Amino acid sequence: MVKYSVGILVLFLFQCHPKMEIYLLKSEMIQKLNNPTEINPDLNCLSNLSYVPDTSVVFADTKKIIRMNIHFMNNSRRNENYDGEKGIEYAKYLIYHANRKLAFNKKMNLPIGNNNPAYNPLYEYVLTPLKKDGVDEGIYFHYDDSLYYYINEGKRNNYKRDVINKYAVGNDTILNVFYMVHHPDSIRSNTYSASGSGIALGTNIKLGTTYNQKDDPWLYASLLNHEVGHVMGLNHSWNTNDGCDDTPLNPNCWASTGIDPCDGIISNNMMDYNTNQHAISPCQIGKIRKNMSKANSLQRKLLQKRWCKTDVHKDVFIRDKKTFHGAKDLEGNLHIMEGGELRITCRLSMPENSEIIVNPGGLLILDGATIHNDCGKFWKGIKIVRSGKNFGKVYYGKPSNLENLEIPISFETESNKL
Ligand SMILES: [Zn+2]
């Protein structure tokens, strides 16, 4: 009797809902937008702020993973740096703490009284071996009496690339970090400052440290983040115009001393020199992610290409009015739901075999968009869902482009291809 009742109910529901039909978008189904809304010039494809992760749309901005390895430079007696199991453990903890600092990004101290939010920058490092032989962990030990040390004063060698030329591996796709020590003679000198210091040289970083087994592995985590900040395209913020309005010039105080100019609130920015270095401003995050989004950029080549294959757990759902301002690399399908309106204004990479589904009552606006698959594979295209008289709509404003489709669509080209 119970089963019979459910059967009637199911039949009843089917009769009440119009049939859903799905069409693959064709050129003639795309309409020109009659009254295009002006796009904020501060949020175009080249603007840093266009790349601040949009936390209101889950998985629209995905975490970027930077491939990294660590080289411990030591002398032939193997007593000036971490070695063996200790070194392997230290490298893993160093990266763990550096990633933790990024994820727990703090609000900027400066300018005093600012209300700028502290966003999760959504990037992190992962140890990456060159060889997938199960032995290579991306942690290397080198014993070289002439190249193991770092000098950043007097007879400086910090800017020299000899250690990189000799020991770097895969630095076209892996960020090579050379964990070096200040020369023992330098450390003994009263005039030499053997504090943590570093330099970014292309896709390589040299860190100058002092070796003390009692030191915790978080000690140089912020130094590592600072140098990676340089590799990702950030400048120092205290003394130069770094292109960001939210990182004011400042006296670059290491700590608050109570003496002018280092009294009161001092900078905590990652790209200034201070004890914290735990704040990355929204603009700095945007700048990093913009560089990561540029085709063929040095920064993009260091990333794991997680946007090639479709992960349905990372599908994106648009339920209200949104704009994709900067270039994005989705890792799942894109659904425009009833009441949702999405404007795409830059490059958008869709993973292999993924689709954009515009549901009844949903609206997609291609406004200077290039939608493609960044990995040279096909994606399935845009699908329109119809339910009776109600169907998803696609408009275009500025010339746009759909690429990497098995069945090509052309309506207008010459779009924004950042
Ligand atoms: Zn620096």
Boltz pocket constraint, residues with backbone or C-beta under 6 A from the ligand:
constraints:
  - pocket:
      binder: B
      contacts: [[A, 198], [A, 226], [A, 230], [A, 236], [A, 271]]
      max_distance: 6.0
